Amino acid sequence: MGRSEELFERACRVVPGGVNSPVRAFGAVGGIPRFVREASGASFTDVDGATFVDYVQSWGASLFGHARAEIVEAATAAARRGSSYGAPTEAEVLLAERITGAMPAVEMVRLVSSGTEAAMSAVRLARAATGRDLLLKFEGCYHGHSDALLARGAGSGVATFGIPGSPGVTEGAARDTLTAPYNDLDAVRAILDERGEEVAAVVVEPVAANMGVVPPAPGFLEGLRELCARHGALLAFDEVITGFRVARGGAQALSGVRPDLTVLGKVIGGGYPLAAFGGRRDLMEQLAPSGPVYQAGTLSGNPVAAAAGLAALDLVDRLDPYPGLEATAQVLAGGISAALASNGVPHAVHRFASLFSVFFTPGGEPVRDFEGARAADHAGYARLFHHLLDRGVYLPPSGYEAWFLSSAHGASEMERTLEAVASFRG
Ligand SMILES: *Cc1c(COP(=O)(O)O)cnc(C)c1O
């Protein structure tokens, strides 16, 4: 028995399902999850000593790969000065300035510790600011696991385990969340025509990346902007994945669509627990202590996480990693698609900047929404996952997840990946 297997057995006795976040458990692909011993750059080594090219990268948090020297140094230096004070620090100001400087729609920002917390707080603010209760979200988009946002069709984690919403979410919470299919403006228009005056916010991943990668159809985000304006609802972009990943200014910079509220996480923490929500000044000023909307956190803006996040955003400014990521992603996605095609495996490779995913759809039909993602062959994805795992390449353990590139993925990682895919016959 390997060490991962032994640890997983022990974990299952003391931790529900053996993991602290469901998708880590390999439930969708079968087998024993690999326990990580250490990681560096594009790869990690498991507790049995096997090394894998890693396309999870902490679900996209590690834009510069694992244990990037500048980030490690910043975090350890900060830890030596004390791990948390419960009083403000300079790093929080610098990080807030960096975020607002990169995203013009984010005029003010508040730091929190997880994307879930950020999205949940943005929802509270939207409801308070509009005096309305309802939310509109999209099937297959994930915004963390707060009740309001888990209500229905909440993307990868939930989809992987086939749970419709979740037990424990009250009917009241579920009733206050309306859902529409992603990329379906007509559905949004119909819902808002009927109940638009009750909707506080339309919440959307501007590039859906929790049902595999599903880019917005041309005009979709622009249409949401216009419909929100017409009905007095706020538009909230969840850029927890896309912020500082698809571009320095996120998907809002690429689309030119200006949301009222923005939710950030993952990349801005440099791999540490840090997230943020921000937006229009008149909205953000309604938060306590400048306004009445309560929101707080013992570890919010934690100095170690803030130092790591700042170091990551310093690297963004200094290295401009996006052209390199784009080039790597293009070659890799193209190479994977070519290898599958030459083996006669029908598929659709979806890519948006350094995010991509592979759907095994009939005839290689592209996916536009959650229904399409669900119709893909997930048993086929599980076979691809294990085929690559056996060859030292670690994909997200679910066909509903995005594959994440880091700037540390280079020629040798690409070669290893494409070689592994070349022998996959479906
Ligand atoms: C990961 C994710 C979240 C939740 O962030 P956590 O830090 O895991 O709570 C929210 N929204 C999107 C789009 C995400 O991908």
Ligand as a Chemical Component Dictionary entry (heavy atoms), coordinates in Angstrom:
data_LIG
# 
_chem_comp.id                   LIG 
_chem_comp.type                 NON-POLYMER 
_chem_comp.pdbx_formal_charge   0 
_chem_comp.three_letter_code    LIG 
# 
loop_
_chem_comp_atom.comp_id 
_chem_comp_atom.atom_id 
_chem_comp_atom.alt_atom_id 
_chem_comp_atom.type_symbol 
_chem_comp_atom.charge 
_chem_comp_atom.model_Cartn_x 
_chem_comp_atom.model_Cartn_y 
_chem_comp_atom.model_Cartn_z 
_chem_comp_atom.pdbx_ordinal 
LIG C1 C1 C 0 -12.934 29.283 -6.279 1  
LIG C2 C2 C 0 -14.071 30.158 -6.600 2  
LIG C3 C3 C 0 -14.829 30.791 -5.615 3  
LIG C4 C4 C 0 -14.686 30.469 -4.154 4  
LIG O1 O1 O 0 -13.444 30.793 -3.651 5  
LIG P1 P1 P 0 -12.935 30.039 -2.326 6  
LIG O2 O2 O 0 -11.681 30.755 -1.977 7  
LIG O3 O3 O 0 -12.727 28.597 -2.721 8  
LIG O4 O4 O 0 -13.990 30.170 -1.302 9  
LIG C5 C5 C 0 -15.758 31.726 -6.006 10 
LIG N1 N1 N 0 -15.972 32.008 -7.303 11 
LIG C6 C6 C 0 -15.278 31.407 -8.286 12 
LIG C7 C7 C 0 -15.516 31.796 -9.696 13 
LIG C8 C8 C 0 -14.321 30.445 -7.971 14 
LIG O5 O5 O 0 -13.694 29.798 -8.951 15 
# 
loop_
_chem_comp_bond.comp_id 
_chem_comp_bond.atom_id_1 
_chem_comp_bond.atom_id_2 
_chem_comp_bond.value_order 
_chem_comp_bond.pdbx_ordinal 
LIG C1 C2 SING 1  
LIG C2 C3 SING 2  
LIG C2 C8 DOUB 3  
LIG C3 C4 SING 4  
LIG C3 C5 DOUB 5  
LIG C4 O1 SING 6  
LIG O1 P1 SING 7  
LIG P1 O2 DOUB 8  
LIG P1 O3 SING 9  
LIG P1 O4 SING 10 
LIG C5 N1 SING 11 
LIG N1 C6 DOUB 12 
LIG C6 C7 SING 13 
LIG C6 C8 SING 14 
LIG C8 O5 SING 15 
# 
